[in-house]
Amino acid sequence: MNFSFSLPSFLIFSLALILIFEGILYTAFPSTVKKVLESFVNYRKEKIRFLGLCFLVIGLMIIYILIKYVI
């Protein structure tokens, strides 16, 4: 397969995938999602920032691997 995305198309496509995934989670597991979100209230902002940074790095690594080896 040969995919040729421009950067704006790629970003919009990625955002759409995130929204689809979150929509599936909220639809299939609303109680669990609510519990997880409520647990964030007790976290210090440094811990939330660290989790966000971890997700960012993991996401960038996945995109790098996909671009370098798959697409």
mmCIF file of the N, C-alpha and C atoms, coordinates in Angstrom:
data_MODEL
# 
_entry.id   MODEL 
# 
loop_
_atom_site.group_PDB 
_atom_site.id 
_atom_site.type_symbol 
_atom_site.label_atom_id 
_atom_site.label_alt_id 
_atom_site.label_comp_id 
_atom_site.label_asym_id 
_atom_site.label_entity_id 
_atom_site.label_seq_id 
_atom_site.pdbx_PDB_ins_code 
_atom_site.Cartn_x 
_atom_site.Cartn_y 
_atom_site.Cartn_z 
_atom_site.occupancy 
_atom_site.B_iso_or_equiv 
_atom_site.pdbx_formal_charge 
_atom_site.auth_seq_id 
_atom_site.auth_comp_id 
_atom_site.auth_asym_id 
_atom_site.auth_atom_id 
_atom_site.pdbx_PDB_model_num 
ATOM 1   N N  . MET A 1 1  ? 0.827   -1.177 0.000  1.00 0.00 ? 1  MET A N  1 
ATOM 2   C CA . MET A 1 1  ? 0.000   0.000  0.000  1.00 0.00 ? 1  MET A CA 1 
ATOM 3   C C  . MET A 1 1  ? 0.871   1.240  0.000  1.00 0.00 ? 1  MET A C  1 
ATOM 4   N N  . ASN A 1 2  ? 0.448   2.218  -0.731 1.00 0.00 ? 2  ASN A N  1 
ATOM 5   C CA . ASN A 1 2  ? 1.188   3.468  -0.770 1.00 0.00 ? 2  ASN A CA 1 
ATOM 6   C C  . ASN A 1 2  ? 0.274   4.598  -0.325 1.00 0.00 ? 2  ASN A C  1 
ATOM 7   N N  . PHE A 1 3  ? 0.556   5.146  0.845  1.00 0.00 ? 3  PHE A N  1 
ATOM 8   C CA . PHE A 1 3  ? -0.210  6.267  1.363  1.00 0.00 ? 3  PHE A CA 1 
ATOM 9   C C  . PHE A 1 3  ? 0.609   7.529  1.180  1.00 0.00 ? 3  PHE A C  1 
ATOM 10  N N  . SER A 1 4  ? -0.019  8.549  0.663  1.00 0.00 ? 4  SER A N  1 
ATOM 11  C CA . SER A 1 4  ? 0.687   9.830  0.569  1.00 0.00 ? 4  SER A CA 1 
ATOM 12  C C  . SER A 1 4  ? -0.213  10.907 1.161  1.00 0.00 ? 4  SER A C  1 
ATOM 13  N N  . PHE A 1 5  ? 0.023   11.205 2.422  1.00 0.00 ? 5  PHE A N  1 
ATOM 14  C CA . PHE A 1 5  ? -0.743  12.218 3.133  1.00 0.00 ? 5  PHE A CA 1 
ATOM 15  C C  . PHE A 1 5  ? 0.061   13.506 3.181  1.00 0.00 ? 5  PHE A C  1 
ATOM 16  N N  . SER A 1 6  ? -0.616  14.619 2.991  1.00 0.00 ? 6  SER A N  1 
ATOM 17  C CA . SER A 1 6  ? 0.023   15.886 3.331  1.00 0.00 ? 6  SER A CA 1 
ATOM 18  C C  . SER A 1 6  ? -0.086  16.033 4.845  1.00 0.00 ? 6  SER A C  1 
ATOM 19  N N  . LEU A 1 7  ? 0.713   16.897 5.426  1.00 0.00 ? 7  LEU A N  1 
ATOM 20  C CA . LEU A 1 7  ? 0.708   17.055 6.877  1.00 0.00 ? 7  LEU A CA 1 
ATOM 21  C C  . LEU A 1 7  ? -0.667  17.456 7.409  1.00 0.00 ? 7  LEU A C  1 
ATOM 22  N N  . PRO A 1 8  ? -1.357  18.447 6.817  1.00 0.00 ? 8  PRO A N  1 
ATOM 23  C CA . PRO A 1 8  ? -2.693  18.781 7.338  1.00 0.00 ? 8  PRO A CA 1 
ATOM 24  C C  . PRO A 1 8  ? -3.672  17.610 7.249  1.00 0.00 ? 8  PRO A C  1 
ATOM 25  N N  . SER A 1 9  ? -3.632  16.872 6.153  1.00 0.00 ? 9  SER A N  1 
ATOM 26  C CA . SER A 1 9  ? -4.512  15.708 6.014  1.00 0.00 ? 9  SER A CA 1 
ATOM 27  C C  . SER A 1 9  ? -4.187  14.654 7.058  1.00 0.00 ? 9  SER A C  1 
ATOM 28  N N  . PHE A 1 10 ? -2.903  14.446 7.290  1.00 0.00 ? 10 PHE A N  1 
ATOM 29  C CA . PHE A 1 10 ? -2.470  13.468 8.283  1.00 0.00 ? 10 PHE A CA 1 
ATOM 30  C C  . PHE A 1 10 ? -2.945  13.864 9.676  1.00 0.00 ? 10 PHE A C  1 
ATOM 31  N N  . LEU A 1 11 ? -2.818  15.144 10.027 1.00 0.00 ? 11 LEU A N  1 
ATOM 32  C CA . LEU A 1 11 ? -3.244  15.608 11.347 1.00 0.00 ? 11 LEU A CA 1 
ATOM 33  C C  . LEU A 1 11 ? -4.755  15.491 11.524 1.00 0.00 ? 11 LEU A C  1 
ATOM 34  N N  . ILE A 1 12 ? -5.512  15.836 10.496 1.00 0.00 ? 12 ILE A N  1 
ATOM 35  C CA . ILE A 1 12 ? -6.970  15.711 10.568 1.00 0.00 ? 12 ILE A CA 1 
ATOM 36  C C  . ILE A 1 12 ? -7.368  14.247 10.674 1.00 0.00 ? 12 ILE A C  1 
ATOM 37  N N  . PHE A 1 13 ? -6.718  13.388 9.906  1.00 0.00 ? 13 PHE A N  1 
ATOM 38  C CA . PHE A 1 13 ? -6.979  11.954 9.969  1.00 0.00 ? 13 PHE A CA 1 
ATOM 39  C C  . PHE A 1 13 ? -6.674  11.413 11.365 1.00 0.00 ? 13 PHE A C  1 
ATOM 40  N N  . SER A 1 14 ? -5.554  11.840 11.938 1.00 0.00 ? 14 SER A N  1 
ATOM 41  C CA . SER A 1 14 ? -5.175  11.401 13.287 1.00 0.00 ? 14 SER A CA 1 
ATOM 42  C C  . SER A 1 14 ? -6.192  11.862 14.318 1.00 0.00 ? 14 SER A C  1 
ATOM 43  N N  . LEU A 1 15 ? -6.633  13.104 14.219 1.00 0.00 ? 15 LEU A N  1 
ATOM 44  C CA . LEU A 1 15 ? -7.650  13.619 15.134 1.00 0.00 ? 15 LEU A CA 1 
ATOM 45  C C  . LEU A 1 15 ? -8.942  12.819 15.016 1.00 0.00 ? 15 LEU A C  1 
ATOM 46  N N  . ALA A 1 16 ? -9.321  12.484 13.789 1.00 0.00 ? 16 ALA A N  1 
ATOM 47  C CA . ALA A 1 16 ? -10.527 11.684 13.579 1.00 0.00 ? 16 ALA A CA 1 
ATOM 48  C C  . ALA A 1 16 ? -10.399 10.315 14.243 1.00 0.00 ? 16 ALA A C  1 
ATOM 49  N N  . LEU A 1 17 ? -9.242  9.684  14.129 1.00 0.00 ? 17 LEU A N  1 
ATOM 50  C CA . LEU A 1 17 ? -9.033  8.385  14.777 1.00 0.00 ? 17 LEU A CA 1 
ATOM 51  C C  . LEU A 1 17 ? -9.128  8.493  16.295 1.00 0.00 ? 17 LEU A C  1 
ATOM 52  N N  . ILE A 1 18 ? -8.580  9.561  16.857 1.00 0.00 ? 18 ILE A N  1 
ATOM 53  C CA . ILE A 1 18 ? -8.671  9.769  18.305 1.00 0.00 ? 18 ILE A CA 1 
ATOM 54  C C  . ILE A 1 18 ? -10.127 9.913  18.725 1.00 0.00 ? 18 ILE A C  1 
ATOM 55  N N  . LEU A 1 19 ? -10.885 10.714 17.992 1.00 0.00 ? 19 LEU A N  1 
ATOM 56  C CA . LEU A 1 19 ? -12.296 10.914 18.329 1.00 0.00 ? 19 LEU A CA 1 
ATOM 57  C C  . LEU A 1 19 ? -13.094 9.618  18.208 1.00 0.00 ? 19 LEU A C  1 
ATOM 58  N N  . ILE A 1 20 ? -12.808 8.825  17.186 1.00 0.00 ? 20 ILE A N  1 
ATOM 59  C CA . ILE A 1 20 ? -13.488 7.537  17.025 1.00 0.00 ? 20 ILE A CA 1 
ATOM 60  C C  . ILE A 1 20 ? -13.166 6.618  18.196 1.00 0.00 ? 20 ILE A C  1 
ATOM 61  N N  . PHE A 1 21 ? -11.885 6.522  18.549 1.00 0.00 ? 21 PHE A N  1 
ATOM 62  C CA . PHE A 1 21 ? -11.470 5.657  19.648 1.00 0.00 ? 21 PHE A CA 1 
ATOM 63  C C  . PHE A 1 21 ? -12.112 6.097  20.962 1.00 0.00 ? 21 PHE A C  1 
ATOM 64  N N  . GLU A 1 22 ? -12.084 7.390  21.250 1.00 0.00 ? 22 GLU A N  1 
ATOM 65  C CA . GLU A 1 22 ? -12.697 7.875  22.486 1.00 0.00 ? 22 GLU A CA 1 
ATOM 66  C C  . GLU A 1 22 ? -14.202 7.664  22.468 1.00 0.00 ? 22 GLU A C  1 
ATOM 67  N N  . GLY A 1 23 ? -14.823 7.859  21.324 1.00 0.00 ? 23 GLY A N  1 
ATOM 68  C CA . GLY A 1 23 ? -16.260 7.629  21.220 1.00 0.00 ? 23 GLY A CA 1 
ATOM 69  C C  . GLY A 1 23 ? -16.621 6.183  21.513 1.00 0.00 ? 23 GLY A C  1 
ATOM 70  N N  . ILE A 1 24 ? -15.808 5.257  21.026 1.00 0.00 ? 24 ILE A N  1 
ATOM 71  C CA . ILE A 1 24 ? -16.037 3.836  21.310 1.00 0.00 ? 24 ILE A CA 1 
ATOM 72  C C  . ILE A 1 24 ? -15.909 3.573  22.804 1.00 0.00 ? 24 ILE A C  1 
ATOM 73  N N  . LEU A 1 25 ? -14.861 4.134  23.433 1.00 0.00 ? 25 LEU A N  1 
ATOM 74  C CA . LEU A 1 25 ? -14.678 3.932  24.875 1.00 0.00 ? 25 LEU A CA 1 
ATOM 75  C C  . LEU A 1 25 ? -15.847 4.493  25.673 1.00 0.00 ? 25 LEU A C  1 
ATOM 76  N N  . TYR A 1 26 ? -16.264 5.725  25.355 1.00 0.00 ? 26 TYR A N  1 
ATOM 77  C CA . TYR A 1 26 ? -17.362 6.354  26.100 1.00 0.00 ? 26 TYR A CA 1 
ATOM 78  C C  . TYR A 1 26 ? -18.679 5.604  25.893 1.00 0.00 ? 26 TYR A C  1 
ATOM 79  N N  . THR A 1 27 ? -18.871 5.052  24.711 1.00 0.00 ? 27 THR A N  1 
ATOM 80  C CA . THR A 1 27 ? -20.105 4.319  24.428 1.00 0.00 ? 27 THR A CA 1 
ATOM 81  C C  . THR A 1 27 ? -20.104 2.941  25.078 1.00 0.00 ? 27 THR A C  1 
ATOM 82  N N  . ALA A 1 28 ? -18.987 2.245  25.014 1.00 0.00 ? 28 ALA A N  1 
ATOM 83  C CA . ALA A 1 28 ? -18.925 0.871  25.511 1.00 0.00 ? 28 ALA A CA 1 
ATOM 84  C C  . ALA A 1 28 ? -18.713 0.784  27.022 1.00 0.00 ? 28 ALA A C  1 
ATOM 85  N N  . PHE A 1 29 ? -17.970 1.727  27.589 1.00 0.00 ? 29 PHE A N  1 
ATOM 86  C CA . PHE A 1 29 ? -17.605 1.649  29.010 1.00 0.00 ? 29 PHE A CA 1 
ATOM 87  C C  . PHE A 1 29 ? -17.811 2.983  29.730 1.00 0.00 ? 29 PHE A C  1 
ATOM 88  N N  . PRO A 1 30 ? -19.033 3.518  29.756 1.00 0.00 ? 30 PRO A N  1 
ATOM 89  C CA . PRO A 1 30 ? -19.222 4.844  30.359 1.00 0.00 ? 30 PRO A CA 1 
ATOM 90  C C  . PRO A 1 30 ? -18.897 4.891  31.850 1.00 0.00 ? 30 PRO A C  1 
ATOM 91  N N  . SER A 1 31 ? -19.233 3.854  32.596 1.00 0.00 ? 31 SER A N  1 
ATOM 92  C CA . SER A 1 31 ? -18.957 3.860  34.040 1.00 0.00 ? 31 SER A CA 1 
ATOM 93  C C  . SER A 1 31 ? -17.463 3.841  34.323 1.00 0.00 ? 31 SER A C  1 
ATOM 94  N N  . THR A 1 32 ? -16.738 3.029  33.587 1.00 0.00 ? 32 THR A N  1 
ATOM 95  C CA . THR A 1 32 ? -15.294 2.937  33.780 1.00 0.00 ? 32 THR A CA 1 
ATOM 96  C C  . THR A 1 32 ? -14.612 4.252  33.419 1.00 0.00 ? 32 THR A C  1 
ATOM 97  N N  . VAL A 1 33 ? -15.027 4.861  32.321 1.00 0.00 ? 33 VAL A N  1 
ATOM 98  C CA . VAL A 1 33 ? -14.451 6.142  31.916 1.00 0.00 ? 33 VAL A CA 1 
ATOM 99  C C  . VAL A 1 33 ? -14.709 7.191  32.991 1.00 0.00 ? 33 VAL A C  1 
ATOM 100 N N  . LYS A 1 34 ? -15.914 7.189  33.547 1.00 0.00 ? 34 LYS A N  1 
ATOM 101 C CA . LYS A 1 34 ? -16.248 8.153  34.597 1.00 0.00 ? 34 LYS A CA 1 
ATOM 102 C C  . LYS A 1 34 ? -15.358 7.946  35.827 1.00 0.00 ? 34 LYS A C  1 
ATOM 103 N N  . LYS A 1 35 ? -15.145 6.693  36.222 1.00 0.00 ? 35 LYS A N  1 
ATOM 104 C CA . LYS A 1 35 ? -14.277 6.408  37.376 1.00 0.00 ? 35 LYS A CA 1 
ATOM 105 C C  . LYS A 1 35 ? -12.843 6.869  37.121 1.00 0.00 ? 35 LYS A C  1 
ATOM 106 N N  . VAL A 1 36 ? -12.349 6.596  35.932 1.00 0.00 ? 36 VAL A N  1 
ATOM 107 C CA . VAL A 1 36 ? -10.978 6.990  35.598 1.00 0.00 ? 36 VAL A CA 1 
ATOM 108 C C  . VAL A 1 36 ? -10.837 8.511  35.627 1.00 0.00 ? 36 VAL A C  1 
ATOM 109 N N  . LEU A 1 37 ? -11.798 9.210  35.033 1.00 0.00 ? 37 LEU A N  1 
ATOM 110 C CA . LEU A 1 37 ? -11.726 10.669 35.014 1.00 0.00 ? 37 LEU A CA 1 
ATOM 111 C C  . LEU A 1 37 ? -11.859 11.254 36.413 1.00 0.00 ? 37 LEU A C  1 
ATOM 112 N N  . GLU A 1 38 ? -12.694 10.644 37.255 1.00 0.00 ? 38 GLU A N  1 
ATOM 113 C CA . GLU A 1 38 ? -12.832 11.119 38.633 1.00 0.00 ? 38 GLU A CA 1 
ATOM 114 C C  . GLU A 1 38 ? -11.546 10.894 39.425 1.00 0.00 ? 38 GLU A C  1 
ATOM 115 N N  . SER A 1 39 ? -10.801 9.853  39.097 1.00 0.00 ? 39 SER A N  1 
ATOM 116 C CA . SER A 1 39 ? -9.555  9.590  39.823 1.00 0.00 ? 39 SER A CA 1 
ATOM 117 C C  . SER A 1 39 ? -8.495  10.656 39.536 1.00 0.00 ? 39 SER A C  1 
ATOM 118 N N  . PHE A 1 40 ? -8.594  11.325 38.389 1.00 0.00 ? 40 PHE A N  1 
ATOM 119 C CA . PHE A 1 40 ? -7.637  12.378 38.064 1.00 0.00 ? 40 PHE A CA 1 
ATOM 120 C C  . PHE A 1 40 ? -7.751  13.578 38.996 1.00 0.00 ? 40 PHE A C  1 
ATOM 121 N N  . VAL A 1 41 ? -8.904  13.756 39.633 1.00 0.00 ? 41 VAL A N  1 
ATOM 122 C CA . VAL A 1 41 ? -9.090  14.876 40.552 1.00 0.00 ? 41 VAL A CA 1 
ATOM 123 C C  . VAL A 1 41 ? -8.103  14.777 41.709 1.00 0.00 ? 41 VAL A C  1 
ATOM 124 N N  . ASN A 1 42 ? -7.783  13.571 42.132 1.00 0.00 ? 42 ASN A N  1 
ATOM 125 C CA . ASN A 1 42 ? -6.891  13.367 43.268 1.00 0.00 ? 42 ASN A CA 1 
ATOM 126 C C  . ASN A 1 42 ? -5.408  13.446 42.907 1.00 0.00 ? 42 ASN A C  1 
ATOM 127 N N  . TYR A 1 43 ? -5.075  13.462 41.625 1.00 0.00 ? 43 TYR A N  1 
ATOM 128 C CA . TYR A 1 43 ? -3.675  13.495 41.207 1.00 0.00 ? 43 TYR A CA 1 
ATOM 129 C C  . TYR A 1 43 ? -3.117  14.912 41.310 1.00 0.00 ? 43 TYR A C  1 
ATOM 130 N N  . ARG A 1 44 ? -1.845  14.991 41.672 1.00 0.00 ? 44 ARG A N  1 
ATOM 131 C CA . ARG A 1 44 ? -1.170  16.291 41.639 1.00 0.00 ? 44 ARG A CA 1 
ATOM 132 C C  . ARG A 1 44 ? -0.962  16.675 40.181 1.00 0.00 ? 44 ARG A C  1 
ATOM 133 N N  . LYS A 1 45 ? -0.894  17.974 39.923 1.00 0.00 ? 45 LYS A N  1 
ATOM 134 C CA . LYS A 1 45 ? -0.756  18.416 38.530 1.00 0.00 ? 45 LYS A CA 1 
ATOM 135 C C  . LYS A 1 45 ? 0.555   17.945 37.906 1.00 0.00 ? 45 LYS A C  1 
ATOM 136 N N  . GLU A 1 46 ? 1.586   17.742 38.726 1.00 0.00 ? 46 GLU A N  1 
ATOM 137 C CA . GLU A 1 46 ? 2.854   17.235 38.191 1.00 0.00 ? 46 GLU A CA 1 
ATOM 138 C C  . GLU A 1 46 ? 2.698   15.821 37.644 1.00 0.00 ? 46 GLU A C  1 
ATOM 139 N N  . LYS A 1 47 ? 1.904   14.999 38.342 1.00 0.00 ? 47 LYS A N  1 
ATOM 140 C CA . LYS A 1 47 ? 1.678   13.626 37.885 1.00 0.00 ? 47 LYS A CA 1 
ATOM 141 C C  . LYS A 1 47 ? 0.874   13.620 36.587 1.00 0.00 ? 47 LYS A C  1 
ATOM 142 N N  . ILE A 1 48 ? -0.133  14.488 36.503 1.00 0.00 ? 48 ILE A N  1 
ATOM 143 C CA . ILE A 1 48 ? -0.934  14.577 35.278 1.00 0.00 ? 48 ILE A CA 1 
ATOM 144 C C  . ILE A 1 48 ? -0.061  15.062 34.123 1.00 0.00 ? 48 ILE A C  1 
ATOM 145 N N  . ARG A 1 49 ? 0.801   16.036 34.393 1.00 0.00 ? 49 ARG A N  1 
ATOM 146 C CA . ARG A 1 49 ? 1.705   16.547 33.363 1.00 0.00 ? 49 ARG A CA 1 
ATOM 147 C C  . ARG A 1 49 ? 2.659   15.445 32.903 1.00 0.00 ? 49 ARG A C  1 
ATOM 148 N N  . PHE A 1 50 ? 3.176   14.654 33.838 1.00 0.00 ? 50 PHE A N  1 
ATOM 149 C CA . PHE A 1 50 ? 4.078   13.552 33.492 1.00 0.00 ? 50 PHE A CA 1 
ATOM 150 C C  . PHE A 1 50 ? 3.355   12.506 32.644 1.00 0.00 ? 50 PHE A C  1 
ATOM 151 N N  . LEU A 1 51 ? 2.116   12.167 33.006 1.00 0.00 ? 51 LEU A N  1 
ATOM 152 C CA . LEU A 1 51 ? 1.340   11.211 32.208 1.00 0.00 ? 51 LEU A CA 1 
ATOM 153 C C  . LEU A 1 51 ? 1.117   11.747 30.796 1.00 0.00 ? 51 LEU A C  1 
ATOM 154 N N  . GLY A 1 52 ? 0.790   13.029 30.701 1.00 0.00 ? 52 GLY A N  1 
ATOM 155 C CA . GLY A 1 52 ? 0.608   13.641 29.388 1.00 0.00 ? 52 GLY A CA 1 
ATOM 156 C C  . GLY A 1 52 ? 1.873   13.586 28.556 1.00 0.00 ? 52 GLY A C  1 
ATOM 157 N N  . LEU A 1 53 ? 3.012   13.850 29.185 1.00 0.00 ? 53 LEU A N  1 
ATOM 158 C CA . LEU A 1 53 ? 4.294   13.783 28.484 1.00 0.00 ? 53 LEU A CA 1 
ATOM 159 C C  . LEU A 1 53 ? 4.590   12.355 28.020 1.00 0.00 ? 53 LEU A C  1 
ATOM 160 N N  . CYS A 1 54 ? 4.285   11.377 28.864 1.00 0.00 ? 54 CYS A N  1 
ATOM 161 C CA . CYS A 1 54 ? 4.486   9.967  28.477 1.00 0.00 ? 54 CYS A CA 1 
ATOM 162 C C  . CYS A 1 54 ? 3.633   9.611  27.268 1.00 0.00 ? 54 CYS A C  1 
ATOM 163 N N  . PHE A 1 55 ? 2.353   10.010 27.280 1.00 0.00 ? 55 PHE A N  1 
ATOM 164 C CA . PHE A 1 55 ? 1.476   9.737  26.144 1.00 0.00 ? 55 PHE A CA 1 
ATOM 165 C C  . PHE A 1 55 ? 1.989   10.430 24.886 1.00 0.00 ? 55 PHE A C  1 
ATOM 166 N N  . LEU A 1 56 ? 2.483   11.646 25.036 1.00 0.00 ? 56 LEU A N  1 
ATOM 167 C CA . LEU A 1 56 ? 3.022   12.382 23.903 1.00 0.00 ? 56 LEU A CA 1 
ATOM 168 C C  . LEU A 1 56 ? 4.216   11.656 23.297 1.00 0.00 ? 56 LEU A C  1 
ATOM 169 N N  . VAL A 1 57 ? 5.146   11.231 24.131 1.00 0.00 ? 57 VAL A N  1 
ATOM 170 C CA . VAL A 1 57 ? 6.346   10.533 23.647 1.00 0.00 ? 57 VAL A CA 1 
ATOM 171 C C  . VAL A 1 57 ? 5.975   9.204  22.995 1.00 0.00 ? 57 VAL A C  1 
ATOM 172 N N  . ILE A 1 58 ? 5.078   8.451  23.616 1.00 0.00 ? 58 ILE A N  1 
ATOM 173 C CA . ILE A 1 58 ? 4.649   7.171  23.034 1.00 0.00 ? 58 ILE A CA 1 
ATOM 174 C C  . ILE A 1 58 ? 3.986   7.398  21.682 1.00 0.00 ? 58 ILE A C  1 
ATOM 175 N N  . GLY A 1 59 ? 3.120   8.397  21.599 1.00 0.00 ? 59 GLY A N  1 
ATOM 176 C CA . GLY A 1 59 ? 2.457   8.707  20.334 1.00 0.00 ? 59 GLY A CA 1 
ATOM 177 C C  . GLY A 1 59 ? 3.440   9.095  19.248 1.00 0.00 ? 59 GLY A C  1 
ATOM 178 N N  . LEU A 1 60 ? 4.417   9.925  19.598 1.00 0.00 ? 60 LEU A N  1 
ATOM 179 C CA . LEU A 1 60 ? 5.431   10.319 18.618 1.00 0.00 ? 60 LEU A CA 1 
ATOM 180 C C  . LEU A 1 60 ? 6.270   9.129  18.168 1.00 0.00 ? 60 LEU A C  1 
ATOM 181 N N  . MET A 1 61 ? 6.587   8.231  19.090 1.00 0.00 ? 61 MET A N  1 
ATOM 182 C CA . MET A 1 61 ? 7.356   7.036  18.724 1.00 0.00 ? 61 MET A CA 1 
ATOM 183 C C  . MET A 1 61 ? 6.559   6.148  17.773 1.00 0.00 ? 61 MET A C  1 
ATOM 184 N N  . ILE A 1 62 ? 5.275   5.990  18.027 1.00 0.00 ? 62 ILE A N  1 
ATOM 185 C CA . ILE A 1 62 ? 4.432   5.173  17.144 1.00 0.00 ? 62 ILE A CA 1 
ATOM 186 C C  . ILE A 1 62 ? 4.375   5.791  15.753 1.00 0.00 ? 62 ILE A C  1 
ATOM 187 N N  . ILE A 1 63 ? 4.174   7.104  15.686 1.00 0.00 ? 63 ILE A N  1 
ATOM 188 C CA . ILE A 1 63 ? 4.127   7.776  14.386 1.00 0.00 ? 63 ILE A CA 1 
ATOM 189 C C  . ILE A 1 63 ? 5.461   7.625  13.663 1.00 0.00 ? 63 ILE A C  1 
ATOM 190 N N  . TYR A 1 64 ? 6.572   7.781  14.375 1.00 0.00 ? 64 TYR A N  1 
ATOM 191 C CA . TYR A 1 64 ? 7.897   7.627  13.764 1.00 0.00 ? 64 TYR A CA 1 
ATOM 192 C C  . TYR A 1 64 ? 8.071   6.220  13.193 1.00 0.00 ? 64 TYR A C  1 
ATOM 193 N N  . ILE A 1 65 ? 7.707   5.219  13.968 1.00 0.00 ? 65 ILE A N  1 
ATOM 194 C CA . ILE A 1 65 ? 7.845   3.831  13.515 1.00 0.00 ? 65 ILE A CA 1 
ATOM 195 C C  . ILE A 1 65 ? 6.965   3.574  12.298 1.00 0.00 ? 65 ILE A C  1 
ATOM 196 N N  . LEU A 1 66 ? 5.735   4.085  12.330 1.00 0.00 ? 66 LEU A N  1 
ATOM 197 C CA . LEU A 1 66 ? 4.844   3.898  11.184 1.00 0.00 ? 66 LEU A CA 1 
ATOM 198 C C  . LEU A 1 66 ? 5.404   4.550  9.928  1.00 0.00 ? 66 LEU A C  1 
ATOM 199 N N  . ILE A 1 67 ? 5.878   5.775  10.066 1.00 0.00 ? 67 ILE A N  1 
ATOM 200 C CA . ILE A 1 67 ? 6.403   6.483  8.897  1.00 0.00 ? 67 ILE A CA 1 
ATOM 201 C C  . ILE A 1 67 ? 7.683   5.823  8.389  1.00 0.00 ? 67 ILE A C  1 
ATOM 202 N N  . LYS A 1 68 ? 8.554   5.420  9.283  1.00 0.00 ? 68 LYS A N  1 
ATOM 203 C CA . LYS A 1 68 ? 9.855   4.870  8.880  1.00 0.00 ? 68 LYS A CA 1 
ATOM 204 C C  . LYS A 1 68 ? 9.744   3.451  8.315  1.00 0.00 ? 68 LYS A C  1 
ATOM 205 N N  . TYR A 1 69 ? 8.894   2.609  8.913  1.00 0.00 ? 69 TYR A N  1 
ATOM 206 C CA . TYR A 1 69 ? 8.904   1.191  8.557  1.00 0.00 ? 69 TYR A CA 1 
ATOM 207 C C  . TYR A 1 69 ? 7.632   0.676  7.884  1.00 0.00 ? 69 TYR A C  1 
ATOM 208 N N  . VAL A 1 70 ? 6.522   1.383  8.018  1.00 0.00 ? 70 VAL A N  1 
ATOM 209 C CA . VAL A 1 70 ? 5.271   0.838  7.492  1.00 0.00 ? 70 VAL A CA 1 
ATOM 210 C C  . VAL A 1 70 ? 4.791   1.594  6.265  1.00 0.00 ? 70 VAL A C  1 
ATOM 211 N N  . ILE A 1 71 ? 4.725   2.896  6.364  1.00 0.00 ? 71 ILE A N  1 
ATOM 212 C CA . ILE A 1 71 ? 4.148   3.686  5.261  1.00 0.00 ? 71 ILE A CA 1 
ATOM 213 C C  . ILE A 1 71 ? 5.222   3.973  4.232  1.00 0.00 ? 71 ILE A C  1 
# 
